[in-house]
Amino acid sequence: MIAHKGSDIPNRLRRITAGVLGITLLASAAGGILLATAGTAVQLVGVSAEGTTVIIEATEPAAYTVNRPDKETLLVDLRGVSVAGATSRVGTQSAVSGVRFEQASAPDGVTVARVRLALTRASDYTVKSARNTIRIDLAPGAQAVVHESAGPGVPAIRVAATASPARPAPKAAGVPGPALQRAGVDAMAALRSVQPPAEAPVAPPSAPPSPPTPVLQAQQGLDISTGQERKYTGHPISMDFQGVDLRSVLRTFAEISGLNMVIDPDVQGTVDIVLTDVPWDQALEVILRGNSLDYTVDGTIVRIARLETIRKEQDARTLLAQSAANAGTLSVRTYTLSYAKADQAAPLVRSAVLSPRGNVQIDARTNTLIITDLPGRLDTVAQLLATLDRAEPQVEIEARIITTTRDFARALGVQWGFNGRVDSTIGNTPNLTFPNNGSLGGRSGVQGPAGSDPRAGALEAAGTAVNLAVPAATSAVGLALGAINGAFNLDVALTALERTGKGRILSTPRVTTQNNVEAEITQGVQIPVQTEANNTVTVTFKDAALTLKVTPQITASSTVIMQITLENATPGVPVNGIPSIDTQRAITRVQVADGMTTVMGGIFVSSETTSSDRTPVLHRVPFLSWLFKRDTNEDRSRELLIFITPRIQRG
């Protein structure tokens, strides 16, 4: 089975190249790539060790590996390099106690120069290269920062080499060799989960301890097939290519990483790229992306081809799989639904499950689906219908509308009148010709005849001096004073009123409905209203009712989302013989837990009124102002609260 790189390919590539730390590829100005081979006379100039620094110099850049057979030994293998004429110089304070040169040959015949460094103490190390110079820094007791074990018994390496258009001869799996050959074999061995090959015949080292984890920050990039962001954790490499053949560059990646790589014949082109300390997997993907390439992994083989080629192959495999899945004998099954509607379930089954050869028919009389399709698809249809054909839970919604009223009124008024007379009959005339007699009155006899109601003065107010009685008074006191001869009479009547009222109205509409189904309940009266147009009298009816309209939705967390419309309309006071309607309405959407009560809304109205009827100017007279005014105080409040309670009824 061929697995595309969008799944676990980056991890597999990192595992099979775990022994590679970096590569420096230097291209010539003419665009060619040089790599020391068996026929190239690259000489090892010498080794210099001062303090904790070791410098290895060759006449030309060469591929190399560094490994550690034991804690106090480092082996540096340079491919295509001769040790003839090499010199060594070790300082007195150097961390290296001795240097030895060894000459060997790789299985493909390439000359290998080995530099064996004997350390004075166990040391970690870092390796850097610049053209034909290799620098090793020893750090006693410090953590290594650029090397990592490629597998059991395989030392960490770093490669610095010029590239080569020609890949070295294939390596024999059972014949180990130094440098790159051994790293490649071990990487593939790790991929195949087999034991690594034996050590090279030149100074075989003992099994090394596992080196520390490298300090390398992951870099981010986009996967070239999925477009999704992912992290690159490959070992850093440096590259400098100009006009290099694309196939040669890919073969170079296979050489330094040990990948089993197959390159399609239609992969052609050249590469111009300069990279410094870039993770190798990111560098590979950049090259692939820049040339419209992609790769797949088949077992232990990585195949690189044109992106359109891989996509066409994937499409062909998909079509082949679909054709195989749609092949077979069709079967017919019937499904009688109990709760779901057949005409509503049919489109879902047709779009979600049926194959291109499938068909669905509806028998509305029995609420049955008749489905024709492959047996495997029919099993999936049965599972889908088992999910859809379920009884919907019901919801009981109870609303409580509470209306409270409070009224308070207080009024105090006064009526009084007087009558004065000057007349000879009563002997109080003045000794004047004019005026000799007269009268002055503001209404006398408020009490009227003996035994009459003093509140009657309110009805005879036309002749009073001050008429500020309380309408519909509940209490009254009358007082009449007069002279014996009737020369002067005074009548006073006090009226008072105090009223208190409280009211409470509770309305509780309740309705039950299924999930996601609207329900409505109404209770009230219809008020007739007459209208006349063109000598035609028309009677229409207006609703004055309590109406609850709600659509519940039950959630997975046993809460209920409700779209609620609640209206409370009552007959009001007619205006000019036309009936009016007092309306209270609330429209909202709330979420309430099962069995819990929430306040859907509320209205509070309060009014305070103070009025005073009085006689101008005279109402300001101190101590006597109450004789010339009437005070009225009113306090009214009205409160409306609406509560809602849902209860889920299951099964």
Secondary structure, DSSP 8 states (H G I E B T S, - for coil): -EEETTSSHHHHHHHHTTTB---EEEB-TTS-B----TT--EEEEEEEEETTEEEEEESS---EEEEEEETTEEEEEEETEE-TT-EEEE-TT-SEEEEEEEEEE-TTS-EEEEEEEEESS--EEEEEEETTEEEEEEETT---SS----BTTB--B-------SS------TTS--SHHHHHHHHHHHHHHT-------SSS---------------EEEE-TTT--EEEE---EEEEEEEEEEHHHHHHHHHHHHT-EEEE-TT---EEEEEEEEEEHHHHHHHHHHHTTEEEEEETTEEEEEEHHHHHHHHHHHHHHHHHHHH-S--EEEEEE-SSS-HHHHHHHHHHHT--TT-EEEEETTTTEEEEEE-HHHHHHHHHHHHHHS----EEEEEEEEEEEEEEEEEEEEEEEEEEEEE-TTTT---S-SSSS-EEEES---SS-STT--GGGGGTTGGG-SEEE--TT-SEEEEEEEE-TTSSEEEEEEEEEEEEEEEEEEEE--EEEEETT--EEEEEEEEEEEEEEETTEEEEEEEEEEEEEEEEEEE-TTSEEEEEEEEEEEEE---BTTB--EEEEEEEEEEEEETT--EEEEEEEEEEEEEEEEE-TTGGGSTTTGGGGEEEEEEEEEEEEEEEEEEEEE--
